[in-house]
Amino acid sequence: MRALVAAALLAAASLSGGSVWAQAPQAIEVANVKYEPSVDLAGQKLLLNGAGIRYKFVVKVYTAGLYLTHKAGTTQEVLSAPGPKRIHIQMLRDIDGNELGKLFTKGMEANAPRDEFAKCINGVLKLSEVFASRKQLNSGDSFSVDYVPGIGATLLLNGKSVMPEPIKEPEFFSALLRIWLGDKPADDALKDALLGIKKSSRRS
């Protein structure tokens, strides 16, 4: 009987096209910031793919969590995953908004293919303008970048939209994700964490 039940569950998972996670995601808490196992975006349920901490030397700068419709264990799987996506960041220290915008721009340019980066210049400028106008992000502030196919990417600061309209170029969100998931990521350990790759922590 148990064998029949197990077979039925496996069959159901295969028929769903891989939309069922092998194991239901759990909430993750990093640096006292809790990332819920799922969020709703554009009428779809996104599941937490992974979350971790961005360090600069030994200083904790921010936490980041990645939400997708399907489990993804590689950068390419994340970029090609269908449906809405969200990257959510919570600051762990104060940082100048203009400086953060410049760091993001450098990270995108360093990791995105040239043709992709060229197509998302408009979005890069808009993102930089938003952070520059903010002057400073304080510890405890959070922001999300939500991507919805056919609509574009929207920046939310502390849960509120701060853009008059979405950044429509799909290349922008891919280039943004490459900051953390590209060949030259902001933090190697954070890249692994966002991809759900569990390794021994190099820091306590």
N, C-alpha and C positions, 0 to 999 in steps of 0.2 A: 504494500500500500504506500509506504513512504517513497519507494522508488518511483511509483506512478505520479505522486505529487511533485517530486523533484523534476521529473521529465516534463510535466505540464508547465511548471514554472520556467524551465529552460526554453520550452517552445514559445511561451508567451513573450519572453524577453527577445527571442530571435525574430518573432513576427513584428515586434515594435520597432524594428530598424535600429536597435541600439539605444533607444531613447530612455530605457530603464537602466539606472545605475546598477552596477554589480553589487554595490552596497550603498544603502541610503546615506547621504552625507550628514555629518554631524556639525553642530555649531563649533566654531573654533575661537578660542580666546588667545590673543597675542598682546602682550604688554597691557593687560587689563582692558583691552578693546575686544568686544564680542562681535563676531561675524555670524549672523544667523544662517542656518542651513539652506534657506531658500528665500527668494524675494519675488515679487510680481512686477513685471515690466511689460507694457503694451499688451496686456491680456494673456501673457504667458508666464509660466513658472520657471524661474532660473534657479539653478542649484549651485551651491558654493563649490567651486573647483579647488580652491586652496587660498590660504592667507598667510602672511608673514610680516616681517619687520625689515624696513630699510635702515641699514646702519651706514654711518659715515665714520670710518675708523671704529671707535667703540661707542659712539654716540647714537642713540636711537632717534631717527628723524621722523619717521611715520610708519604706520601700518598700512598694508594694502590687501584687498581681497578681490578675487575674480569670480564672477558669476556667469554661467553659461547654461544653455539648454541641454548640452551633452557633456559628459566627462571627456576631458582632453588632457593627454599626458605629454604632448609635445607642442612646440610653438606653432608648427604648421597646422596641427589639429585645432588649436585655438583660433587661428586666423581664418581657417576654412569652415569652422563650425557654423551651422545655419542658425537663424533666429536672432533675437535680441541678445545683447551682452552688456555687462556692467563691470567697470573697475571702480572700486570704492577705496578712498584713502582717508585716513584720519591722522592729523598731525600730532606728534609727540613732543615737539618743540616749536618755538616761535621761529618764523622764517620770513624774510622780506618777499613780498609777492612778486616783485619784478625779478628778483634772483631766482625764484622757483620757476617762473616762466622761461627764463633763459636756460636753466638747467634742463627743462623738458624739451625745449627746442633743440639743444645740443644732443640730447639723448635720441631724439627722433632722427636727426640728421645723421648721427653716427651709425644708426642701425637700419634705417629704411633704405631700400634700393633707390637710386637717384631718380628714376622715373616716378616712383611712388611718392617720394618726398616732394618732387616738383608739383605734383597734382594736389598736394595738400597744403601748399604754402598759405592759401587763404585761411584755412582752418588754424594753422599754426599762429598766424598773426592775430586772429580773433582770440585764441586761447591766451596768448601773451598779453593782449590788451586787458582781458578780464583780470588776470592776476596782477598786472601793473596798477590797475584802478583800485584793487583791494588794498594796496600798500603793504599790508602784513597779514599773514595767516598765523593765528595764535595756536598754542598747544590746546588740543581739544576741538579745534575746527575740523570739519570734514568736507570732502567734496567727492562727487561721483561723476563719471562720464558714462552716460548711457548711449548705447548705439541700437537703433532700430532700423532694419533694412527698409529701404524705400523712403525713409524719413531723414535719417542722419544721426549725428552725435549731438547730445545736449549736455551741458555742464551744469551741475547742481551744486551750490555751495550751502552747506548746512541744511540740505534738504530742499532748497529753493532754487528754481531755475534762474540763471544770471545771464542768459543769452536771449536776445529778441527772437532769434530763429535758429534752428539746428544747423550744424555744419554738414552739408549734404554729401560732400565727397567721401565715399567709403574708404578711400585710401588714408584719410586722416585718422580714423580710429585704428586701422591696422598699424600705421606708423606710431601712434600713441602707445599701443600695447607693446611694440618692439622696444620701448624704453626699458621695460622690465623683462621682456621675453626674447629679445634679439640676441645676436652673437656677441654683442658688447653690452650686456645688461648693467643697469645701475648697481645691482647687487646680485652676485651669483646665488647666494643662499635664498634670497627672496624669489628669484626666478624658479628655483626648485620648489619652494613653498607654494607659489601660485599654480604650478603644474601638478601639485599634489605628490611630489617626489619626496619621500621621507628619508632624511639622512641624519646622521649624528650631528647635533648642534655644535657649532664651533664656538658658541658663546653661551654663558650661563644666563 
